[in-house]
Amino acid sequence: MKNTIKSTRLSLALNSAGIRLFRCESCDPHYDAQRNLQGRTHYADSDTLKAFNAKILNGGHTPDGLLFWLVESVQSRPQHGGYTRRAVVFDVFGEIVNERPDFQETQGQWFRETSKAEKSAFEFSKAFDAVAHTAAKLESNCRQDMATAKRTLAALRGK
């Protein structure tokens, strides 16, 4: 019950900050990733995918809408033409969260099979406390915005 109340408050706070939760935009994983991550990161942009010779194979959002995961296929060794898959999980701000230093055990997980990469994304999403992470990051962003606003007002007032 307590976590549900916190999630509801967090959703309202994100909404007031102009940040929308992730949602299903399409059954096409490529299009869904592009629409959900648009304005948050360039990771799924067509030009970025083309530059890295990558393809989005699958993706989706967590039920609370705080995380978006995708499985991409990228060339592991361009000179040999081999491809591998990896899971990438984003928070509502567009930051990759499954490659953070405090989650190093998930780094470098490359798979030959899409299903194993999907399993990695699901396991990470279940273990990661997205509510606490999002609340802390939103609070930090608000504090930075308030400090910037105070400096701006002081400059306008000549102080």
C-alpha positions in Angstrom: 0.0 0.0 0.0 2.8 2.4 1.0 4.6 1.8 -2.3 1.4 2.4 -4.3 0.9 5.8 -2.6 4.5 6.7 -3.4 4.1 5.6 -7.0 0.9 7.7 -7.4 2.7 10.8 -5.9 5.7 10.2 -8.1 3.4 10.0 -11.2 1.8 13.3 -10.3 5.2 14.9 -9.6 6.6 13.7 -13.0 3.5 14.9 -14.7 3.8 18.4 -13.1 7.5 18.4 -14.3 6.4 17.7 -17.9 7.8 14.1 -17.9 5.5 11.4 -19.1 5.6 7.8 -18.2 6.5 5.2 -20.8 3.6 3.5 -22.5 2.8 1.3 -25.4 3.1 3.4 -28.6 3.1 0.6 -31.1 3.4 -3.1 -31.6 6.5 -2.5 -33.7 9.5 -2.5 -31.2 11.6 0.0 -33.3 8.7 2.5 -33.6 7.7 2.0 -29.9 11.3 2.6 -28.7 11.6 5.7 -30.9 8.4 7.3 -29.7 9.0 6.5 -26.0 12.6 7.7 -26.0 12.1 10.7 -28.2 13.2 13.9 -26.4 14.9 11.8 -23.7 17.8 10.3 -25.5 19.1 9.8 -29.1 19.7 6.1 -28.5 16.9 4.9 -30.7 17.0 7.6 -33.3 17.4 6.2 -36.9 20.7 8.0 -37.5 22.2 6.7 -34.2 21.1 3.1 -35.0 22.5 3.4 -38.5 25.8 4.8 -37.2 26.3 1.8 -34.9 24.8 -0.6 -37.4 22.3 -1.6 -34.7 18.7 -2.8 -34.9 16.0 -2.8 -32.2 14.6 -6.4 -31.9 12.2 -6.0 -29.0 11.3 -3.6 -26.3 8.7 -2.4 -23.9 7.9 -0.6 -20.7 7.5 -1.8 -17.1 4.0 -1.9 -15.8 4.5 1.3 -13.7 5.9 3.1 -16.8 9.1 4.2 -15.0 11.5 2.0 -17.1 11.7 1.2 -20.8 13.8 -1.7 -22.0 14.9 -2.8 -25.4 17.0 -5.5 -27.0 19.3 -4.5 -29.7 21.3 -6.4 -32.2 24.7 -4.9 -32.9 27.8 -6.0 -34.7 30.2 -7.7 -32.2 33.1 -7.8 -34.6 32.5 -5.8 -37.7 35.4 -7.4 -39.6 33.8 -10.9 -39.0 30.2 -9.9 -39.5 29.0 -11.3 -36.2 26.0 -9.9 -34.4 25.2 -10.1 -30.7 22.2 -8.9 -28.7 22.1 -6.9 -25.5 19.5 -5.5 -23.2 19.4 -1.8 -22.4 17.1 -0.3 -19.7 16.3 3.4 -19.5 14.7 5.5 -16.8 12.1 8.2 -17.5 14.8 10.8 -17.9 16.5 8.8 -20.8 19.4 7.6 -18.7 20.7 4.0 -19.2 20.3 2.4 -15.7 21.5 -1.1 -16.3 25.1 0.0 -17.0 25.5 2.2 -13.9 28.7 1.5 -11.8 26.6 0.2 -8.9 25.2 -2.4 -11.2 28.4 -3.6 -12.7 27.4 -7.2 -12.6 25.0 -6.4 -15.5 27.6 -4.7 -17.6 29.1 -6.5 -20.6 26.2 -9.0 -20.9 26.1 -9.8 -24.6 24.0 -12.7 -25.9 23.7 -14.7 -29.0 20.0 -15.2 -28.4 17.4 -12.5 -28.2 15.5 -14.5 -25.5 18.5 -14.4 -23.1 18.8 -10.6 -23.6 15.1 -10.2 -22.9 15.4 -12.3 -19.7 18.3 -10.1 -18.6 16.2 -6.9 -19.1 13.3 -8.5 -17.2 15.5 -9.6 -14.3 17.1 -6.2 -14.0 13.8 -4.4 -14.2 12.4 -6.6 -11.4 15.4 -6.1 -9.1 15.8 -2.3 -9.7 13.9 0.0 -7.4 12.6 2.4 -10.1 10.4 4.3 -7.7 13.3 5.2 -5.4 15.6 6.0 -8.3 13.1 8.2 -10.0 12.1 10.0 -6.8 15.7 10.7 -5.9 16.6 11.9 -9.4 13.5 14.1 -9.7 14.3 15.7 -6.3 17.9 16.3 -7.3 16.8 17.9 -10.6 14.3 20.1 -8.8 16.9 21.3 -6.3 19.2 22.2 -9.2 16.4 24.0 -11.0 15.6 26.0 -7.8 19.3 27.0 -7.4 19.5 28.1 -11.0 16.3 30.1 -10.5 17.6 31.8 -7.4 20.9 32.8 -9.2 18.9 34.1 -12.2 16.6 36.2 -10.0 19.6 37.5 -8.0 21.3 38.6 -11.3 18.1 40.3 -12.5 17.8 42.2 -9.2 21.5 43.2 -9.4 22.5 41.3 -6.3 
